[in-house]
Amino acid sequence: MLVPPRSVRWRPAAVVVSWALLVVFASACAAGSRAKADASATTVAASSGRTASGTVTERAASNGLPRLWAVQVRPGVGGWFDRAVLRRVRRQGVDALTLRVSTLERNASGTRAFESVLRFAAAEELYLIAVLPAGKAGTPAVRHAVAACAGHRFPFLRCAVEAGSLTTAAKLARTNSSVNQLVAVYVTGPGRFRDVARLARVPRRRILAIAPLYESFKASVWAAAIGRIGASASVNLGVAPGSKASPSVQQFAALLAGGGSTAAPPSTDTQVVAGWDIGWRLAAKNPWSDITQDYLFALQTTNGSALDTSFLKGVNVHAWVKAAHAHNVLAFITIGGIDDQNWENACSDTNRRTFVSNLVSYMNNNGFDGVDLDIEDNYWSKLTPPVSAMNTCIQAIADAAHATITTGGKRAIVTEDVTTPWMGSWLKEDVPYIDQFNLMTYTSTVDQQNSDVQATHSQGIPYAKMVIGVDLIDNGEPSGGCGQFQSYAKATGLAGVIVWDIREDAARSGGDLPCFDGLRAAG
């Protein structure tokens, strides 16, 4: 998800900033901050609020707010306020924080905690929704928040009255308030958003429904919730993470960035069927009617910022891409492989910026729909994960690629190959940035595939972004055919299957394509 570049930056000093200073800041940057937040949320609505026909649903616009996708914070011991994660998910569509002010300490410390969250929201250009209890303001922090909202001094701050039930929320939404411009209601889980979405159709105040977010993240349930709320002009969505739920916050944001989809964006609404086409032994026959994604293998890194194209010297790359597009198949360029041991050099602080630029330019100039990262670097694999240099490079590539529009008019796709069953721990920090993980589960049975899938999931990679691998070169077509793996992937909530490689299917079968035909039939 793209957000406008930040032209307003404010880093508070390590002291309590006075309200007067905040007023000065708010006045100085109100127009720019609001415009950028609105532009960001418009992008979110476009990706997360689509109908089945692909048209964007109406964007709720009460009180000058965009559609809100909020994450609740709670400063202090036992609470969740992971600033680093919030900065990451900001770019993926999260545009607001919520703070349940009644949970703050009932003394001056509570007021200081409120100001701390307010300063962070301002610095990161996020809306802050202060959730206030109904009735009289009982604590210093609550009184402080009420005064701030009543004075309308901060364009990024809104207050919401907390409703004790959905029925109460619906009633309150039909009334006006100059202080509490929204109505907040806490629900027991994402499944309750089905009921929330049926609330007031033309409210005077928007409803913000907030559900708990646990360490165990159920992507399909949350995807359904995002879809329901995205189709509502009167109800917005918030999540309240537990103290150890940072990975779940990132997975929630990844769903937002994918428009609520639990899988990477394939070329059709069916399961992914993909294959690698090796540059020095291209397939004589392509399964165009079976596949949704085609991968050209491979570029490699160098001991510098340049790209090594020697594996593709016999390939007319433009013609290869054009052939894939002629059959409505997405075309990817892979970089890496087991022989590529220069990643730590290409991704060094000295080379990274130029290397990333060169890679994304190669993708764009040749008309590819995305880039596939096959990082099998021995040096990095010997380090204890997460490996900062590796994650920084992956995320830089993803950011640069996602900032481009392909010749097909879509956002470029970034996939990452995963050596199973151990590599997920090295990549879990990259989940919000990567659209699809191609698992090299090169085994011959469903049970073995499942073992690798479960191990990789336990390491932090979501099921919905997984595409499992079949190795025809070393293993041949498995007993029972390739279709069984697609059936397994579909039943398990995985995105699909990828084959190493395309040429081998026809070569082993007298020109037929039994593996790919089976995958398509099962998908």
NUTORTI-404787 format. One record per residue (C-alpha): residue in three letters; chain; x, y, z. Coordinates in steps of 0.5 Angstrom, whole numbers, padded with zeros to 4 digits. Example, Ala and Ser with C-alpha at 12.3 -4.5 7.8 and 13.67 -1.06 7.14 Angstrom:
   aa  ch     px     py     pz
  ALA   A   0025  -0009   0016
  SER   A   0027  -0002   0014
***
This chain:
   aa  ch     px     py     pz
  MET   A   0000   0000   0000
  LEU   A   0003   0007  -0002
  VAL   A   0002   0013   0002
  PRO   A   0004   0020   0000
  PRO   A   0011   0022   0002
  ARG   A   0012   0025   0009
  SER   A   0014   0033   0008
  VAL   A   0012   0034   0016
  ARG   A   0017   0031   0021
  TRP   A   0017   0032   0028
  ARG   A   0021   0029   0033
  PRO   A   0019   0031   0040
  ALA   A   0025   0032   0045
  ALA   A   0025   0027   0051
  VAL   A   0021   0032   0056
  VAL   A   0014   0033   0057
  VAL   A   0012   0038   0051
  SER   A   0007   0043   0053
  TRP   A   0000   0044   0050
  ALA   A   0002   0051   0048
  LEU   A   0008   0047   0043
  LEU   A   0003   0042   0041
  VAL   A  -0002   0048   0039
  VAL   A   0004   0051   0035
  PHE   A   0005   0045   0031
  ALA   A  -0002   0043   0030
  SER   A  -0003   0050   0027
  ALA   A   0003   0049   0023
  CYS   A   0002   0043   0020
  ALA   A  -0005   0042   0020
  ALA   A  -0007   0042   0012
  GLY   A  -0001   0038   0010
  SER   A  -0002   0033   0015
  ARG   A  -0009   0032   0014
  ALA   A  -0009   0032   0007
  LYS   A  -0003   0027   0007
  ALA   A  -0008   0022   0012
  ASP   A  -0014   0023   0008
  ALA   A  -0010   0021   0001
  SER   A  -0007   0015   0005
  ALA   A  -0014   0013   0007
  THR   A  -0017   0014   0000
  THR   A  -0011   0009  -0002
  VAL   A  -0013   0004   0004
  ALA   A  -0021   0005   0002
  ALA   A  -0019   0003  -0005
  SER   A  -0015  -0003  -0003
  SER   A  -0019  -0005   0003
  GLY   A  -0026  -0003   0001
  ARG   A  -0028  -0006  -0006
  THR   A  -0034  -0009  -0008
  ALA   A  -0035  -0016  -0012
  SER   A  -0035  -0012  -0018
  GLY   A  -0028  -0008  -0016
  THR   A  -0031  -0002  -0015
  VAL   A  -0029   0002  -0009
  THR   A  -0035   0003  -0004
  GLU   A  -0037   0010  -0001
  ARG   A  -0031   0013   0004
  ALA   A  -0034   0015   0010
  ALA   A  -0033   0022   0011
  SER   A  -0036   0025   0017
  ASN   A  -0032   0030   0021
  GLY   A  -0027   0030   0016
  LEU   A  -0024   0023   0017
  PRO   A  -0022   0018   0012
  ARG   A  -0024   0011   0013
  LEU   A  -0021   0009   0020
  TRP   A  -0016   0002   0020
  ALA   A  -0014   0003   0028
  VAL   A  -0009   0000   0032
  GLN   A  -0010   0001   0040
  VAL   A  -0004   0002   0044
  ARG   A  -0004   0002   0052
  PRO   A   0003   0005   0055
  GLY   A   0006   0002   0061
  VAL   A   0007  -0005   0064
  GLY   A   0003  -0010   0061
  GLY   A   0000  -0006   0055
  TRP   A   0002  -0006   0048
  PHE   A   0005   0000   0045
  ASP   A   0010  -0002   0040
  ARG   A   0013   0004   0036
  ALA   A   0017   0000   0031
  VAL   A   0011  -0004   0029
  LEU   A   0007   0002   0028
  ARG   A   0012   0006   0024
  ARG   A   0012  -0001   0019
  VAL   A   0004  -0002   0019
  ARG   A   0003   0006   0018
  ARG   A   0005   0005   0010
  GLN   A   0000  -0001   0009
  GLY   A  -0006   0002   0011
  VAL   A  -0006   0003   0019
  ASP   A  -0008   0010   0019
  ALA   A  -0010   0011   0027
  LEU   A  -0009   0009   0034
  THR   A  -0014   0008   0039
  LEU   A  -0013   0010   0046
  ARG   A  -0018   0007   0052
  VAL   A  -0016   0013   0056
  SER   A  -0020   0010   0062
  THR   A  -0015   0005   0063
  LEU   A  -0009   0010   0064
  GLU   A  -0007   0011   0071
  ARG   A  -0011   0016   0075
  ASN   A  -0006   0021   0077
  ALA   A  -0001   0026   0073
  SER   A   0002   0020   0070
  GLY   A  -0004   0018   0066
  THR   A  -0004   0025   0063
  ARG   A   0003   0024   0061
  ALA   A   0002   0018   0058
  PHE   A  -0004   0021   0054
  GLU   A   0001   0026   0052
  SER   A   0006   0021   0050
  VAL   A   0001   0018   0045
  LEU   A  -0001   0024   0042
  ARG   A   0006   0026   0041
  PHE   A   0007   0020   0037
  ALA   A   0001   0020   0033
  ALA   A   0003   0027   0031
  ALA   A   0010   0025   0029
  GLU   A   0008   0019   0025
  GLU   A   0002   0023   0022
  LEU   A  -0003   0018   0025
  TYR   A  -0010   0020   0027
  LEU   A  -0011   0019   0035
  ILE   A  -0018   0017   0037
  ALA   A  -0019   0018   0045
  VAL   A  -0024   0013   0047
  LEU   A  -0028   0016   0053
  PRO   A  -0032   0013   0058
  ALA   A  -0040   0015   0058
  GLY   A  -0042   0020   0064
  LYS   A  -0037   0025   0068
  ALA   A  -0030   0025   0067
  GLY   A  -0027   0022   0073
  THR   A  -0019   0022   0072
  PRO   A  -0014   0027   0070
  ALA   A  -0013   0024   0064
  VAL   A  -0020   0023   0062
  ARG   A  -0021   0031   0063
  HIS   A  -0015   0032   0059
  ALA   A  -0017   0029   0053
  VAL   A  -0024   0032   0054
  ALA   A  -0021   0039   0054
  ALA   A  -0017   0037   0048
  CYS   A  -0023   0035   0044
  ALA   A  -0028   0040   0046
  GLY   A  -0023   0045   0044
  HIS   A  -0021   0042   0037
  ARG   A  -0014   0044   0038
  PHE   A  -0011   0038   0034
  PRO   A  -0013   0036   0027
  PHE   A  -0011   0029   0028
  LEU   A  -0014   0028   0035
  ARG   A  -0022   0026   0036
  CYS   A  -0026   0023   0042
  ALA   A  -0030   0017   0042
  VAL   A  -0035   0016   0047
  GLU   A  -0035   0008   0049
  ALA   A  -0042   0004   0048
  GLY   A  -0043  -0002   0053
  SER   A  -0046  -0006   0047
  LEU   A  -0048  -0006   0040
  THR   A  -0055  -0003   0041
  THR   A  -0053   0003   0045
  ALA   A  -0048   0004   0040
  ALA   A  -0053   0004   0034
  LYS   A  -0057   0009   0039
  LEU   A  -0051   0014   0040
  ALA   A  -0049   0014   0033
  ARG   A  -0056   0017   0031
  THR   A  -0054   0023   0036
  ASN   A  -0049   0029   0035
  SER   A  -0044   0031   0040
  SER   A  -0039   0037   0039
  VAL   A  -0034   0033   0044
  ASN   A  -0035   0026   0042
  GLN   A  -0035   0026   0035
  LEU   A  -0035   0018   0034
  VAL   A  -0038   0012   0038
  ALA   A  -0033   0006   0040
  VAL   A  -0036  -0001   0042
  TYR   A  -0031  -0006   0044
  VAL   A  -0033  -0013   0041
  THR   A  -0031  -0020   0043
  GLY   A  -0028  -0022   0036
  PRO   A  -0027  -0021   0029
  GLY   A  -0033  -0025   0028
  ARG   A  -0038  -0020   0031
  PHE   A  -0036  -0015   0025
  ARG   A  -0042  -0019   0022
  ASP   A  -0047  -0016   0027
  VAL   A  -0043  -0009   0027
  ALA   A  -0044  -0008   0020
  ARG   A  -0051  -0008   0020
  LEU   A  -0052  -0002   0025
  ALA   A  -0054   0005   0023
  ARG   A  -0054   0006   0016
  VAL   A  -0054   0014   0016
  PRO   A  -0051   0015   0023
  ARG   A  -0049   0022   0025
  ARG   A  -0043   0019   0028
  ARG   A  -0039   0014   0026
  ILE   A  -0038   0007   0030
  LEU   A  -0031   0005   0031
  ALA   A  -0032  -0003   0033
  ILE   A  -0025  -0005   0036
  ALA   A  -0024  -0013   0037
  PRO   A  -0018  -0016   0041
  LEU   A  -0012  -0018   0037
  TYR   A  -0009  -0025   0040
  GLU   A  -0002  -0028   0038
  SER   A  -0006  -0033   0034
  PHE   A  -0008  -0030   0028
  LYS   A  -0013  -0033   0024
  ALA   A  -0012  -0029   0017
  SER   A  -0019  -0032   0014
  VAL   A  -0023  -0029   0019
  TRP   A  -0020  -0023   0019
  ALA   A  -0020  -0022   0012
  ALA   A  -0028  -0023   0012
  ALA   A  -0028  -0018   0018
  ILE   A  -0024  -0013   0013
  GLY   A  -0029  -0014   0008
  ARG   A  -0035  -0013   0011
  ILE   A  -0033  -0007   0015
  GLY   A  -0029  -0004   0008
  ALA   A  -0036  -0005   0005
  SER   A  -0040   0000   0010
  ALA   A  -0040   0007   0010
  SER   A  -0042   0008   0017
  VAL   A  -0037   0003   0021
  ASN   A  -0030   0003   0022
  LEU   A  -0025  -0002   0025
  GLY   A  -0020  -0003   0030
  VAL   A  -0016  -0008   0033
  ALA   A  -0013  -0008   0041
  PRO   A  -0007  -0012   0041
  GLY   A  -0005  -0016   0047
  SER   A   0002  -0015   0050
  LYS   A   0005  -0020   0045
  ALA   A   0001  -0019   0039
  SER   A   0006  -0015   0035
  PRO   A   0007  -0021   0029
  SER   A  -0001  -0021   0029
  VAL   A  -0001  -0013   0028
  GLN   A   0004  -0014   0022
  GLN   A  -0001  -0019   0019
  PHE   A  -0007  -0015   0020
  ALA   A  -0004  -0010   0016
  ALA   A  -0001  -0014   0011
  LEU   A  -0009  -0016   0010
  LEU   A  -0010  -0009   0009
  ALA   A  -0005  -0008   0004
  GLY   A  -0007  -0014   0000
  GLY   A  -0014  -0011   0000
  GLY   A  -0017  -0016   0005
  SER   A  -0014  -0022   0001
  THR   A  -0011  -0027   0005
  ALA   A  -0006  -0029  -0001
  ALA   A  -0002  -0026  -0006
  PRO   A  -0005  -0023  -0012
  PRO   A  -0005  -0028  -0017
  SER   A  -0008  -0027  -0024
  THR   A  -0014  -0030  -0023
  ASP   A  -0019  -0031  -0017
  THR   A  -0017  -0039  -0017
  GLN   A  -0011  -0042  -0013
  VAL   A  -0004  -0040  -0016
  VAL   A  -0001  -0045  -0021
  ALA   A   0007  -0043  -0022
  GLY   A   0013  -0045  -0025
  TRP   A   0020  -0043  -0026
  ASP   A   0023  -0043  -0033
  ILE   A   0031  -0044  -0032
  GLY   A   0034  -0039  -0037
  TRP   A   0040  -0044  -0039
  ARG   A   0034  -0049  -0041
  LEU   A   0028  -0046  -0043
  ALA   A   0022  -0050  -0043
  ALA   A   0020  -0052  -0050
  LYS   A   0013  -0052  -0049
  ASN   A   0009  -0048  -0044
  PRO   A   0003  -0050  -0040
  TRP   A   0000  -0043  -0041
  SER   A  -0007  -0046  -0040
  ASP   A  -0005  -0048  -0033
  ILE   A  -0001  -0043  -0030
  THR   A  -0002  -0036  -0027
  GLN   A   0005  -0034  -0025
  ASP   A   0011  -0035  -0029
  TYR   A   0018  -0034  -0026
  LEU   A   0024  -0033  -0031
  PHE   A   0031  -0036  -0027
  ALA   A   0035  -0032  -0026
  LEU   A   0039  -0026  -0024
  GLN   A   0044  -0026  -0019
  THR   A   0048  -0021  -0015
  THR   A   0055  -0019  -0015
  ASN   A   0060  -0016  -0011
  GLY   A   0058  -0009  -0011
  SER   A   0051  -0006  -0014
  ALA   A   0051  -0009  -0021
  LEU   A   0047  -0015  -0023
  ASP   A   0049  -0021  -0026
  THR   A   0045  -0023  -0032
  SER   A   0050  -0029  -0035
  PHE   A   0045  -0034  -0034
  LEU   A   0040  -0030  -0038
  LYS   A   0045  -0029  -0044
  GLY   A   0041  -0033  -0049
  VAL   A   0034  -0031  -0047
  ASN   A   0030  -0025  -0051
  VAL   A   0027  -0023  -0044
  HIS   A   0022  -0018  -0047
  ALA   A   0020  -0024  -0052
  TRP   A   0019  -0028  -0046
  VAL   A   0015  -0023  -0042
  LYS   A   0011  -0021  -0048
  ALA   A   0009  -0029  -0049
  ALA   A   0007  -0029  -0042
  HIS   A   0002  -0023  -0042
  ALA   A  -0001  -0026  -0049
  HIS   A  -0003  -0031  -0045
  ASN   A  -0006  -0027  -0039
  VAL   A   0000  -0030  -0034
  LEU   A   0004  -0026  -0029
  ALA   A   0011  -0025  -0031
  PHE   A   0017  -0025  -0025
  ILE   A   0024  -0025  -0025
  THR   A   0028  -0029  -0020
  ILE   A   0034  -0026  -0017
  GLY   A   0039  -0031  -0013
  GLY   A   0039  -0038  -0012
  ILE   A   0044  -0043  -0009
  ASP   A   0050  -0041  -0013
  ASP   A   0049  -0033  -0011
  GLN   A   0053  -0032  -0005
  ASN   A   0054  -0024  -0006
  TRP   A   0048  -0022  -0002
  GLU   A   0051  -0019   0004
  ASN   A   0056  -0015  -0001
  ALA   A   0050  -0013  -0005
  CYS   A   0046  -0011   0001
  SER   A   0051  -0007   0005
  ASP   A   0050   0000   0007
  THR   A   0055   0002   0001
  ASN   A   0051  -0002  -0005
  ARG   A   0044  -0003  -0002
  ARG   A   0041   0003  -0005
  THR   A   0044   0003  -0012
  PHE   A   0043  -0005  -0012
  VAL   A   0036  -0004  -0010
  SER   A   0035   0001  -0016
  ASN   A   0038  -0003  -0021
  LEU   A   0034  -0009  -0019
  VAL   A   0027  -0005  -0019
  SER   A   0029  -0002  -0026
  TYR   A   0031  -0009  -0029
  MET   A   0024  -0011  -0027
  ASN   A   0020  -0005  -0030
  ASN   A   0024  -0004  -0036
  ASN   A   0023  -0011  -0038
  GLY   A   0016  -0011  -0037
  PHE   A   0015  -0016  -0031
  ASP   A   0010  -0016  -0026
  GLY   A   0014  -0017  -0020
  VAL   A   0021  -0020  -0017
  ASP   A   0022  -0026  -0014
  LEU   A   0028  -0026  -0008
  ASP   A   0031  -0033  -0008
  ILE   A   0036  -0031  -0002
  GLU   A   0040  -0038   0000
  ASP   A   0046  -0034   0002
  ASN   A   0051  -0038   0007
  TYR   A   0054  -0032   0011
  TRP   A   0047  -0030   0013
  SER   A   0044  -0037   0014
  LYS   A   0050  -0038   0019
  LEU   A   0047  -0032   0023
  THR   A   0042  -0032   0029
  PRO   A   0035  -0029   0026
  PRO   A   0033  -0024   0025
  VAL   A   0039  -0022   0021
  SER   A   0038  -0014   0020
  ALA   A   0042  -0013   0014
  MET   A   0038  -0019   0010
  ASN   A   0031  -0016   0013
  THR   A   0033  -0009   0011
  CYS   A   0035  -0011   0004
  ILE   A   0029  -0015   0003
  GLN   A   0024  -0009   0006
  ALA   A   0028  -0004   0001
  ILE   A   0027  -0008  -0005
  ALA   A   0020  -0009  -0003
  ASP   A   0018  -0002  -0002
  ALA   A   0022   0000  -0008
  ALA   A   0018  -0005  -0012
  HIS   A   0011  -0003  -0009
  ALA   A   0012   0004  -0011
  THR   A   0012   0002  -0018
  ILE   A   0006   0001  -0023
  THR   A   0007  -0005  -0028
  THR   A   0005  -0005  -0035
  GLY   A  -0001  -0008  -0033
  GLY   A  -0003  -0002  -0029
  LYS   A  -0002  -0006  -0023
  ARG   A   0002  -0005  -0017
  ALA   A   0009  -0010  -0017
  ILE   A   0009  -0016  -0013
  VAL   A   0014  -0018  -0009
  THR   A   0015  -0026  -0007
  GLU   A   0021  -0029  -0003
  ASP   A   0023  -0036  -0003
  VAL   A   0023  -0040   0003
  THR   A   0028  -0046   0004
  THR   A   0024  -0051   0009
  PRO   A   0023  -0053   0014
  TRP   A   0028  -0048   0018
  MET   A   0028  -0041   0014
  GLY   A   0022  -0038   0016
  SER   A   0025  -0035   0022
  TRP   A   0030  -0031   0018
  LEU   A   0024  -0028   0014
  LYS   A   0018  -0027   0019
  GLU   A   0020  -0019   0020
  ASP   A   0019  -0019   0013
  VAL   A   0012  -0021   0013
  PRO   A   0008  -0014   0012
  TYR   A   0013  -0013   0006
  ILE   A   0012  -0019   0002
  ASP   A   0006  -0021  -0002
  GLN   A   0008  -0029  -0003
  PHE   A   0012  -0034   0000
  ASN   A   0014  -0039  -0005
  LEU   A   0016  -0045   0000
  MET   A   0021  -0050  -0003
  THR   A   0018  -0056   0000
  TYR   A   0021  -0061  -0005
  THR   A   0018  -0067  -0002
  SER   A   0014  -0073  -0005
  THR   A   0008  -0074   0000
  VAL   A   0003  -0069   0003
  ASP   A   0005  -0071   0010
  GLN   A   0012  -0069   0008
  GLN   A   0009  -0062   0005
  ASN   A   0005  -0061   0011
  SER   A   0011  -0062   0016
  ASP   A   0015  -0057   0013
  VAL   A   0008  -0052   0012
  GLN   A   0007  -0053   0020
  ALA   A   0014  -0051   0021
  THR   A   0015  -0045   0017
  HIS   A   0008  -0043   0020
  SER   A   0011  -0044   0027
  GLN   A   0016  -0039   0025
  GLY   A   0012  -0033   0023
  ILE   A   0010  -0034   0016
  PRO   A   0002  -0034   0015
  TYR   A  -0001  -0040   0011
  ALA   A  -0005  -0035   0007
  LYS   A   0002  -0032   0004
  MET   A   0005  -0039   0003
  VAL   A   0005  -0043  -0004
  ILE   A   0008  -0050  -0003
  GLY   A   0014  -0052  -0008
  VAL   A   0014  -0059  -0012
  ASP   A   0021  -0061  -0015
  LEU   A   0020  -0065  -0022
  ILE   A   0028  -0064  -0023
  ASP   A   0030  -0068  -0017
  ASN   A   0024  -0072  -0015
  GLY   A   0020  -0073  -0022
  GLU   A   0012  -0073  -0021
  PRO   A   0010  -0076  -0015
  SER   A   0006  -0082  -0014
  GLY   A  -0001  -0080  -0014
  GLY   A   0000  -0074  -0019
  CYS   A   0001  -0066  -0017
  GLY   A  -0006  -0065  -0016
  GLN   A  -0006  -0068  -0009
  PHE   A  -0001  -0062  -0007
  GLN   A  -0006  -0057  -0010
  SER   A  -0012  -0060  -0006
  TYR   A  -0008  -0060   0000
  ALA   A  -0006  -0053  -0001
  LYS   A  -0013  -0051  -0002
  ALA   A  -0016  -0054   0004
  THR   A  -0011  -0051   0008
  GLY   A  -0012  -0044   0006
  LEU   A  -0005  -0044   0002
  ALA   A  -0005  -0039  -0004
  GLY   A  -0002  -0045  -0009
  VAL   A   0003  -0049  -0012
  ILE   A   0010  -0047  -0015
  VAL   A   0014  -0052  -0020
  TRP   A   0021  -0053  -0021
  ASP   A   0021  -0053  -0027
  ILE   A   0017  -0052  -0033
  ARG   A   0021  -0056  -0038
  GLU   A   0022  -0062  -0034
  ASP   A   0014  -0064  -0034
  ALA   A   0014  -0064  -0041
  ALA   A   0021  -0067  -0042
  ARG   A   0019  -0073  -0037
  SER   A   0012  -0074  -0040
  GLY   A   0013  -0074  -0048
  GLY   A   0011  -0067  -0049
  ASP   A   0005  -0068  -0044
  LEU   A   0004  -0063  -0038
  PRO   A   0001  -0068  -0033
  CYS   A   0004  -0064  -0027
  PHE   A   0001  -0057  -0029
  ASP   A  -0005  -0060  -0032
  GLY   A  -0007  -0064  -0025
  LEU   A  -0005  -0057  -0021
  ARG   A  -0010  -0053  -0025
  ALA   A  -0016  -0059  -0025
  ALA   A  -0015  -0059  -0017
  GLY   A  -0015  -0051  -0016
***
